[in-house]
Amino acid sequence: MAELRGKRALVTGASSGIGAAIARIFADEGAHLVLTARRKDQLDAVAAECRGKGVTVDVIVADLGKAGEAARLWAAATAGAAVDILVNNAGFGYFRPFGEVEAAREAELVQLNMTALVELSRAFVVTRKAAAGASYLLNIASIGAYQSVPNMALYAASKAFVRNFTEALHDELSATHASATVVCPGGTKTEFHAQAGAGNYSWIANASMMSAEECARKSVRAMLKKKRSYIPGLINKLSCFGVRLVPRWFASWMARRVLGKPRPGELPQRSAA
Ligand SMILES: NC(=O)c1ccc[n+]([C@@H]2O[C@H](COP(=O)([O-])OP(=O)(O)OC[C@H]3O[C@@H](n4cnc5c(N)ncnc54)[C@H](OP(=O)(O)O)[C@@H]3O)[C@@H](O)[C@H]2O)c1
């Protein structure tokens, strides 16, 4: 991972889970950081840990579920120095039948998982594709990108968008020093599941759960190898390959079986601390 030394990376969703783990790996390898999310206390804690490893860390609190925030974030992140690596990791899902959560939460999902990711990717591509040194765009999708997922209809569709969008960018950038990689994690042990009102999973879903650290390490390696697309974990790879061999209705039915029932009760709400 020597290529990371001295680079400057913007990581969205760096306050917890996979994003925080990616930030720690970058810091271990000598990359300077711009960390963003809504919860300032958690961001500050991750930033302090990373500064302890000898890199500079800027913290920018932003709610990327709101229109205009991605542009403000990019302007602030690039005001003093260039960004060589962009990790679009921030994202959320909810495990409920479509139409059973407030319309505002659906709009926030579309804004965060797709619109903000597109806006940041655009800002990155237009500034980096003519740059001399290597630059990397890493977009985090999900194995949900490979099929329809009942009770996560909008989330899985948003991740299918991220996957197709990023794979096309990878090809468009092939003649430049910039690269684009999409990583499609399966179940990863983070706050995601509690936030989504999910977690009554079958044994196979629990057996294939990966730590955020392992997912982050594999994702960063795939990014540095300039892979087009990467699925961490053997069971996840087999499952994404398997859906090509079965009818789409069957894959959807299996997803419902594997993911179990939504956890009852109100969905948790996060906001800036
Ligand atoms: N965990 C899994 O099983 C799994 C599987 C496949 C894909 N993924 C994907 O992996 C990515 C990271 O998720 P995770 O598992 O690490 O879950 P997580 O711990 O809940 O992390 C999500 C991150 O996104 C940030 N975020 C959420 N809403 C935001 C908003 N409106 N504006 C700015 N930042 C926001 C959160 O920070 P704040 O709340 O502080 O803003 C947090 O840092 C997501 O894109 C998720 O879809 C996860």
The ligand as an ORCA input file, in Angstrom:
! r2SCAN-3c Opt
* xyz 0 1
  N     -22.945     -3.017      6.929
  C     -23.336     -3.726      5.891
  O     -23.772     -4.885      6.040
  C     -23.212     -3.150      4.496
  C     -23.368     -4.030      3.415
  C     -23.253     -3.546      2.131
  C     -22.996     -2.212      1.918
  N     -22.848     -1.364      2.983
  C     -22.598      0.050      2.694
  O     -21.442      0.450      3.366
  C     -21.470      1.862      3.563
  C     -21.056      2.166      4.999
  O     -22.039      1.645      5.886
  P     -21.657      0.965      7.272
  O     -22.041     -0.444      7.174
  O     -20.284      1.308      7.662
  O     -22.730      1.628      8.245
  P     -22.607      2.816      9.324
  O     -21.667      2.449     10.400
  O     -24.020      3.141      9.668
  O     -21.943      3.984      8.498
  C     -22.670      4.814      7.628
  C     -21.903      6.111      7.496
  O     -22.651      6.977      6.615
  C     -22.804      8.241      7.259
  N     -24.059      8.886      6.885
  C     -25.315      8.382      7.015
  N     -26.211      9.308      6.647
  C     -25.500     10.419      6.289
  C     -25.858     11.706      5.840
  N     -27.145     12.068      5.677
  N     -24.877     12.602      5.555
  C     -23.577     12.269      5.720
  N     -23.158     11.047      6.147
  C     -24.128     10.143      6.433
  C     -22.813      7.919      8.741
  O     -22.396      9.040      9.501
  P     -23.369     10.017     10.346
  O     -24.556      9.219     10.785
  O     -22.485     10.495     11.445
  O     -23.721     11.108      9.376
  C     -21.764      6.818      8.839
  O     -20.491      7.383      8.960
  C     -22.878      2.308      3.199
  O     -22.875      2.890      1.911
  C     -23.665      1.013      3.193
  O     -24.755      1.076      2.317
  C     -22.950     -1.807      4.260
*
